[in-house]
Amino acid sequence: MSNSDMLGSVKVRKLIFMLGWPAALNFLVVTIYNLTDVFFVGRYLGTAQIAGVGVVGAVIFLLSSFGLAIGVGGSSVIARALGERNKEKASFAFMNVNMLAWTIHVVVVVLAWIFREPILTFFGAKGDIFPHALAYYKVLLFGVPFLSWSMLGNHIIHTMGHAKTAMLNGLLPTIVNTALNPLFIKVFDMGIEGSAWATIIGYSLNALLVLRFFSGPKNEIRIAWEYVKVKLSLLREMAAIGGSVLLDVFTANLFVIVLNQILFKYQQEAGVVVISIILRINHLFLIPVIGLEAGIRPIIGYNYGSRQMHRVRQAIVGGLQYGLLIIYGLYVVVVFTSPYFIHYLTKDAFIAAETLRGLRIIYSFFPFMIAQVVASSYFQAVGRPKTAFFLTVLKNIVLLIPLLYVFAYCFGYQGVLYTFPVVDIISAATAFWLLRNELLYKLAKGEPAN
């Protein structure tokens, strides 16, 4: 039995765990990877440099998100094709994913280099933050193609049932980045540029490991020149599904831009530094979220393709139950342990105190967002991108940005912090209502979710 065949036969709850824990562990590795720069920059350089890393991190993630979006769209098509036993379609989808991704990567990096200064300013690199952000950005930008392609490749590898391989692909680069950061910053006296070079080396190593998998015997997708043909129908399908992910990233970055502008107005550089640290710590909450998405999305996609709707329903219910329990437990742990690890990220007592207070407010209702996570994964997996788009637009455009302006105007810096839990409550309730309709009126009857 191949790895993809397991998606339609092994018990669903067991599969969620089998596919989810490697992805969660992999994201833990990514979180350590992202915190590495902040940790060593904060210890050896200063708070302005931390803010610079935070601003550039948002830009780089936006630029590399094309790979993530293409990977989500492509993996959805590939999972359903494997469920239908149509390996030719899976091969065409894989080759079209790669052609699209590399074309976009080249264009994005060139444009991002040409407009580097206005981009950084737009994202909130002002005052003392700007020169440090620019130095970091000018190096790190050229690692975007490697980061983007490794995100794309690992997503497809995971969808094919090789969750442990995708996890290991991210582990070694993180170890290398962690080792090189203090060496480049402190020993070689390369400053913030040294941190950027350490990160690029890690990205490149990850991309090489992905390439090794697709060139090896475990790859079920046939790679041949006969599949190097543009298939507009596949590209449209992948773009529609991945578009919701891209929109999510774009609107999240738009929110970061607005957030940094407001923070600079009400709290100057200190506000930007505080939120930069909180957003990095946010990765801890995303660990079980990523694991859950990785666990249920391939199961839903494969079983939707093979018309086993009862297994799709089990994946949704199991995802909701596991997610709420795990994320709430993590929230309790983070709240009680954060006073200890925040002081390792900054030596400034005021910044540390404000970060702790902001963290407790911002994530007070985050566990309930698991409903939106499961709903988005479900609608992407079954090829219903419009509903996934709706959930993204509701949270990031209709609610988050307007309420941020309103709350900041009425309550200042405190209003910024309380915007997050209010939006989480409304978004989670909407997503749960949509899932309830699917479970009660469509999947319960074994109907395809059209």
C-alpha positions in Angstrom: 0.0 0.0 0.0 1.4 3.4 -1.0 1.6 6.4 1.3 -1.3 8.1 -0.6 -3.5 4.9 -0.4 -3.4 5.1 3.4 -5.4 8.4 3.3 -8.5 6.3 2.3 -8.1 3.3 4.5 -6.4 4.1 7.9 -8.7 5.3 10.7 -9.2 9.0 10.3 -8.3 10.1 13.9 -5.1 8.0 13.7 -4.3 9.6 10.3 -4.8 13.1 11.7 -2.1 12.4 14.3 0.2 10.6 11.8 0.1 13.4 9.3 -0.2 16.2 11.8 2.6 15.7 14.4 5.4 15.8 11.8 4.0 19.0 10.3 3.6 20.5 13.8 7.1 19.5 14.8 8.3 20.9 11.5 6.6 24.2 12.2 8.2 24.2 15.7 11.5 23.9 13.9 10.5 26.9 11.6 9.4 28.8 14.7 12.8 28.3 16.3 14.3 29.3 12.9 12.4 32.6 12.9 13.1 33.3 16.6 16.8 32.6 16.1 17.3 35.9 14.3 15.3 37.8 16.9 17.1 36.1 19.8 20.7 36.7 18.6 20.0 40.1 17.1 18.3 41.2 20.4 21.2 39.8 22.5 24.1 41.1 20.5 22.7 44.2 18.7 19.6 46.1 20.0 15.9 46.8 20.0 16.0 48.9 16.7 17.6 45.9 15.0 14.8 43.6 16.4 12.2 45.9 14.9 14.1 45.9 11.6 14.1 42.1 11.5 10.4 42.1 12.3 9.6 44.5 9.5 11.7 42.6 6.9 10.3 39.3 8.1 6.8 40.5 7.1 8.0 41.6 3.7 9.9 38.3 3.0 7.0 36.2 4.1 4.7 38.1 1.7 7.1 37.7 -1.2 7.6 33.9 -0.5 3.9 33.4 0.1 3.5 32.8 -3.7 5.2 29.5 -3.2 3.0 28.6 -0.3 -0.2 29.6 -2.2 0.9 27.6 -5.3 1.8 24.7 -3.1 -1.6 24.6 -1.4 -3.4 24.9 -4.7 -1.2 22.3 -6.3 -1.3 19.8 -3.4 -5.1 20.0 -3.4 -5.2 19.1 -7.1 -2.6 16.4 -6.6 -4.4 14.8 -3.5 -7.7 14.6 -5.4 -5.9 13.2 -8.5 -4.2 10.5 -6.4 -7.6 9.7 -4.8 -9.1 9.2 -8.3 -6.0 7.0 -9.3 -5.2 9.6 -12.0 -1.4 9.8 -11.7 -1.0 11.4 -15.1 -3.1 14.4 -13.9 -0.9 14.5 -10.7 2.2 14.6 -12.8 0.9 17.4 -15.0 -0.2 19.4 -11.9 3.3 19.0 -10.3 5.1 20.3 -13.4 2.7 23.2 -13.9 3.2 24.1 -10.2 6.9 24.4 -10.7 6.8 26.3 -14.0 4.4 28.8 -12.4 6.4 29.2 -9.2 9.8 29.9 -10.7 8.4 32.4 -13.2 6.7 34.3 -10.3 9.8 34.1 -8.1 12.1 35.8 -10.7 9.7 38.6 -11.3 9.0 39.2 -7.6 12.7 39.3 -6.5 13.6 41.8 -9.3 10.7 44.1 -8.5 11.3 43.9 -4.7 14.9 44.9 -5.3 14.1 47.9 -7.4 11.5 49.2 -5.0 13.3 48.1 -1.8 13.3 51.5 0.0 9.6 52.5 -0.5 8.6 48.9 0.3 10.4 49.0 3.7 9.0 52.4 4.5 5.5 51.3 3.6 5.8 48.3 6.0 6.8 50.5 8.9 10.6 50.8 8.8 10.9 54.4 10.0 13.3 56.4 12.2 16.1 54.4 13.7 14.6 51.2 12.4 15.1 51.9 8.7 18.9 51.5 8.2 18.9 48.2 10.0 15.9 47.0 8.1 17.5 48.0 4.8 20.8 46.2 5.6 18.9 43.0 6.6 16.6 43.2 3.6 19.3 43.7 0.9 20.9 40.3 1.8 17.8 38.3 2.7 15.8 39.1 -0.4 17.9 36.8 -2.5 16.9 33.8 -0.4 13.2 34.3 -1.3 13.3 31.8 -4.3 14.8 29.1 -2.1 12.4 29.7 0.8 9.4 29.9 -1.5 10.3 26.7 -3.4 11.0 24.7 -0.2 7.6 25.8 1.2 5.9 24.7 -2.1 7.8 21.4 -2.3 7.4 20.4 1.4 3.6 21.1 1.1 3.3 18.6 -1.8 5.6 16.1 -0.1 3.3 16.2 2.9 0.2 15.8 0.8 1.7 12.7 -0.8 1.8 11.1 2.7 5.5 11.7 3.5 5.0 13.8 6.5 8.2 12.8 8.3 10.3 13.6 5.2 8.8 17.1 5.1 9.6 17.5 8.8 13.2 16.4 8.4 13.7 18.7 5.4 13.2 21.7 7.8 15.2 20.3 10.7 18.7 20.4 9.4 18.5 24.0 8.0 17.3 25.2 11.4 20.2 23.6 13.2 22.6 25.2 10.7 20.9 28.7 11.0 21.0 28.5 14.8 24.8 27.6 14.7 25.7 30.2 12.1 23.8 33.2 13.6 26.0 33.9 16.6 29.1 33.0 14.6 28.4 35.5 11.9 27.0 38.3 14.2 29.4 38.1 17.1 32.6 36.2 16.0 32.9 37.5 12.5 31.4 40.9 13.5 29.0 40.9 10.5 26.2 42.5 12.4 22.6 42.2 11.2 23.8 41.2 7.7 25.5 38.2 9.3 22.1 37.1 10.6 20.6 37.4 7.1 23.4 35.3 5.6 22.9 32.6 8.1 19.2 32.6 7.2 19.9 32.4 3.5 22.2 29.4 3.9 19.4 27.6 5.8 16.8 28.4 3.1 19.2 27.0 0.4 19.8 23.8 2.3 16.0 23.2 2.7 15.5 23.7 -1.0 18.3 21.2 -1.8 16.6 18.6 0.5 13.3 19.1 -1.3 15.0 18.6 -4.6 16.6 15.4 -3.4 13.2 13.9 -2.5 11.6 14.7 -5.9 14.7 13.2 -7.6 14.6 10.0 -5.5 12.6 6.7 -5.5 10.0 7.7 -2.9 8.4 10.2 -5.2 5.1 8.8 -6.6 4.7 11.5 -9.2 6.4 10.8 -12.5 8.7 13.6 -13.6 9.3 13.6 -17.4 9.6 16.1 -20.2 6.2 14.9 -21.6 4.5 16.6 -18.6 6.3 20.0 -19.2 3.2 21.5 -20.9 1.2 24.4 -19.7 -2.3 23.2 -18.7 -4.5 26.2 -18.3 -7.3 24.2 -16.7 -5.0 23.0 -14.0 -3.4 26.4 -13.5 -6.8 28.0 -13.1 -7.9 25.3 -10.6 -4.6 25.7 -8.6 -4.8 29.5 -8.7 -8.4 29.5 -7.4 -7.6 27.3 -4.5 -4.2 28.8 -3.6 -5.6 32.3 -4.1 -7.4 32.1 -0.8 -4.0 31.4 0.9 -2.4 34.3 -1.0 -5.2 36.6 -0.1 -4.8 35.6 3.5 -1.1 36.4 3.4 -1.7 39.7 1.6 -4.4 40.9 3.9 -2.3 39.8 6.9 0.6 41.8 5.7 -1.7 44.7 4.9 -2.8 44.5 8.5 0.9 44.5 9.7 1.5 47.6 7.6 -1.5 49.4 9.1 -0.6 48.1 12.6 2.9 49.4 12.4 1.7 52.8 11.2 -0.7 53.1 14.1 1.8 51.7 16.6 4.4 54.3 15.5 1.8 57.0 16.0 0.8 56.0 19.5 3.8 54.3 20.9 6.8 55.2 18.6 9.5 52.6 18.0 8.6 50.8 21.3 5.2 49.8 20.0 6.7 48.3 16.8 9.3 46.4 18.8 6.6 45.0 21.1 4.4 43.8 18.3 7.4 42.4 16.4 8.2 40.2 19.4 4.6 39.2 19.9 4.2 38.2 16.2 7.2 36.0 16.5 5.9 34.4 19.6 2.6 33.9 17.6 4.4 31.1 15.8 4.1 29.0 19.0 0.3 29.2 18.7 0.5 28.3 15.0 2.4 25.0 15.7 -0.8 23.0 16.4 -2.7 24.9 13.8 -0.2 24.0 11.1 -0.2 20.4 12.3 -4.0 20.2 12.2 -4.2 21.7 8.8 -1.5 19.3 7.5 -3.4 16.4 9.1 -6.9 17.0 7.9 -6.4 18.7 4.4 -4.9 15.6 2.6 -7.5 13.3 4.3 -10.4 15.6 3.2 -9.0 16.0 -0.3 -8.2 12.4 -1.0 -11.5 11.1 0.4 -13.5 13.7 -1.4 -11.8 12.6 -4.6 -12.8 8.9 -3.8 -16.3 10.0 -2.6 -15.9 8.6 1.0 -17.9 11.4 2.5 -18.2 9.8 5.9 -14.4 10.0 6.3 -14.5 13.7 5.3 -17.0 14.3 8.1 -14.8 12.4 10.6 -11.8 14.6 9.6 -13.8 17.8 10.3 -15.1 16.7 13.7 -11.8 15.2 14.8 -10.0 18.4 13.7 -12.3 20.6 15.7 -12.0 18.5 18.9 -8.2 18.0 18.7 -7.6 21.6 17.8 -9.6 23.2 20.6 -8.1 21.0 23.2 -4.5 21.4 22.1 -4.5 25.1 21.4 -6.2 25.9 24.6 -3.6 23.9 26.5 -0.8 25.7 24.7 -2.4 29.1 25.5 -2.3 28.2 29.2 1.3 27.1 29.0 2.5 30.2 27.1 0.7 32.6 29.4 2.4 31.1 32.5 5.8 30.6 31.0 6.1 33.8 28.9 7.6 36.0 31.7 10.6 33.7 31.6 11.4 33.4 27.8 10.5 37.1 26.9 13.4 38.3 28.9 15.7 36.2 26.7 14.4 38.1 23.6 15.1 41.6 24.9 17.1 43.1 27.7 14.8 46.2 27.8 12.6 45.9 31.0 9.8 48.2 29.6 9.7 46.3 26.3 9.5 43.0 28.2 6.7 44.2 30.4 4.6 45.6 27.5 5.2 42.4 25.5 3.9 40.2 28.3 0.8 42.3 28.8 0.0 42.5 25.1 0.5 38.8 24.6 -2.1 37.9 27.3 -4.7 40.3 25.8 -4.1 39.5 22.1 -4.4 35.8 22.4 -7.1 35.5 25.0 -9.7 34.1 22.5 -7.3 32.6 20.0 -8.2 28.9 20.8 -11.6 29.4 19.3 -10.1 30.3 15.9 -9.6 26.6 15.3 -13.1 26.7 13.7 -11.8 29.0 11.0 -8.7 26.9 10.5 -10.8 23.7 10.0 -13.3 25.5 7.8 -10.7 27.0 5.5 -8.8 23.7 5.2 -12.1 21.9 4.3 -13.2 24.4 1.6 -9.7 24.5 0.1 -9.4 20.7 0.1 -12.7 20.1 -1.7 -12.1 22.8 -4.3 -14.5 25.5 -3.0 -12.2 28.5 -3.0 -14.9 31.1 -2.9 -16.0 30.1 0.6 -12.4 30.0 1.8 -12.0 33.5 0.2 -15.0 34.7 2.2 -13.6 33.6 5.5 -10.3 35.3 4.8 -11.9 38.6 3.6 -14.3 38.6 6.6 -11.5 38.4 9.1 -8.7 40.4 7.6 -10.5 43.0 5.5 -14.0 43.4 6.8 -13.2 43.1 10.5 -9.5 43.4 11.4 -8.3 46.5 9.6 -11.5 48.7 10.1 -11.8 47.7 13.8 -8.1 48.4 14.3 -8.6 52.0 13.2 -11.8 52.4 15.2 -10.4 51.0 18.4 -7.1 52.8 18.1 -9.0 56.1 17.5 -11.3 55.5 20.5 -8.8 53.9 23.0 -5.3 54.5 21.7 -2.7 51.8 22.1 -5.0 49.8 24.4 -7.6 49.6 21.6 -5.0 48.1 19.3 -4.5 45.2 21.7 -8.2 44.5 22.2 -8.9 44.5 18.5 -7.5 40.9 18.2 -9.9 39.0 20.6 -13.0 40.8 19.3 -12.1 39.8 15.7 -11.3 36.2 16.8 -14.8 35.8 18.4 -16.7 37.0 15.4 -14.6 35.0 12.9 -14.8 31.8 14.8 -18.5 32.0 15.2 -19.0 32.5 11.5 -16.7 29.6 10.5 -18.4 27.3 13.0 -21.8 28.2 11.5 -20.6 27.3 8.0 -19.1 24.0 9.1 -22.3 23.1 11.0 -24.3 23.5 7.7 -21.9 21.2 5.9 -22.0 18.5 8.6 -25.8 18.6 9.0 -27.0 19.1 5.5 -24.4 17.8 3.0 -21.8 15.5 4.4 -24.2 13.7 6.7 -26.2 12.6 3.5 -23.0 11.5 1.7 -23.5 14.2 -1.0 -20.5 15.9 -2.7 -20.0 19.3 -1.2 -20.7 21.5 -4.3 
